[in-house]
Amino acid sequence: MEQAPLNREATPNIQEALSQAEQEHWLERPNAPLAIRLASFVLDMIFIYLFIHGQHRLLQALSIYSATSNHSLVFLLNPFFLGFLDVFVRTGFLFFYLVFSVSQFGGTVGNLLLGLRVIDAQSGRTLTLGRSISRLLFGLSTNLLSLAVAMSRPDGRSLHDLLSKTIIKKVRGRT
Amino acid sequence: MILLVPTSPEVPRFHRPTWSVSWIVAILLIFCYVQFYPIVQADQDYIDRFQELKEDGHLKDSAAEARYLSQRPLLSLSISPKSWSVERALFSNFIHGGALHLILNLIGVIAGVRICTTFIPFLCTLSIFIIGGSLGLLSSIWITTAGGGDWVPHLGASAGLFALMGTYYVYNFRFRTSYFFWFPSKHGHISLKTSWFFFLDVILLELLLSTAQLLPSSFDGVDHIAHVGGFVAGCVLALSLRAIQRWPSMLQTRGEFLYWTTFLGEKLKSSGFDPVQATFVGWMELLKINFFNDQLKSKLARHLANHSASFSDEQIKAAMRFFGPTFIRLFPADMASLIQALNQNGQSLPPDWLKRIPYDNIIRIAQSLATSKENEGTILSLVLSYQRAHQSNKKLSQRLEVLIKQMEKITPNRLQASGE
């Protein structure tokens, strides 16, 4: 795949030069095979299910407890508050897992476990929070179509990656 | 469909646990299941009869129901919140309510016993399984809120299994675990940090579910509190055992520990009374036994960095063999301080080591060095040495040339750094 050359002239210090070298290195790594990406997706679904299932059960038990208990502070556990807490915790977790981790660490837990890294297709940089959110939204809105596109392309890039100008590279293991 | 199954701690082949001892516990569990199956069956019939009596109106109040349930046959073998004894708590670990319950626990127990024997003798493993499991079950009957479950038997090997899990985390928390993975196009082994899965297994899976069980309404037939209790008991027992054994925190396997306690003293005597050389010999000997031990490698790297002038090029070369790509990715700061110290003393990096280190490792070390402006010369020297070692790789060499030119613009001291 053709990559645009990086602008090395504007480098102000050694750390920048090394970061650019690292980004170029990521770009030269092979694209992640579809099978590994699917495996990382399944792993992510398992982890997300475990957390959401656990916290939902906990809140469900709290709700039953609040209905049966005579404790003086039980009014804090009213259905409105518990419902709000449920949505808040779940949204916070999903934001951290699917958006923040991609922008901060270069991938979700599943990606990182299997040695994948989500980067900008042009510069090799990790995504900003905004890019990470837009990539997730593209992914959610195109889901199966995105998979079909990935299966039909020789480089294995999915539709939401193409739309958000990102690419997933396999950063561990030999090329 | 994918699989990711922990198989053993990441250790050399000859340290890997064997299956043989875990079958002893498995056979014990199967024997107990077969031996006491009539009592389990009688208990099932007893409960069916209880439902019939309740529907027919023969059991008029809760006191009558409690009187009837207190005579459950299974309570002669296992414990419940209203009826327990230490002997029955110990025995409950070997009793199962059905074939599926037994099979699921057998898989876990076989794997757990096998994996724990990498660190501790079989009898210690078995003791932790029984004592930790019993404490887990007892904690469950003491903590569970009073209610409809007063006469429900708490049994099964799962609390003991969680005690073994706790033992494994105590001994291997700072090291890695080898997982077997399988998905349609590929399969093999992958090593991941044990601490990552500690958070996934224990925090995500069990703590949330057991907190829910603390409240009066139970959602499933699984005793999550016994699991957490067993896990905590296993951790405490393993920590106590480690303290009694005086197990140093940087040792991973039992083989290293036995060598440390039995043979290392003699070996060190032969290296004389120089503490710097004796420490070097000690870490090197242990690394020869387990070359996956990153804690030892970290200690060795720091030791070399602190006393680099005391070691010959041959010793440096021998030590650098242990600093592979994974170690550098996990401990770039240790490698950076070692390379800085070697550079300061005018000692060169072994070309063999540079040849087998991937490019991203060099970038990581350089990034770690770049936190201080004083190290710019060392970084340049490192990249130059790396380029020299990879001259045959044209593409990499060109890329490094670009990086060197870039760095030269920032730091105009190439000649000084390379010592040319």
Interface residues (C-beta under 8 A of the other chain):
Chain A: R8 T11 P12 N13 I14 Q15 A17 L18 S19 Q20 A21 E22 E24 H25 P33 A35 I36 L38 A39 V42 L43 F47 L50 F51 G54 Q55 R57 L58 Q60 A61 L62 I64 Y65 T68 L113 L114 V171
Chain B: I2 L4 F181 F183 P184 S185 K186 I190 L192 W196 L200 L204 L205 L207 L208 L209 T211 A212 Q213 L214 L215 P216 S217 F219 Y359 D360 I363 A366 Q367 A370 E376 I379 R399 V402 L403 Q406 M407 K409 I410 T411
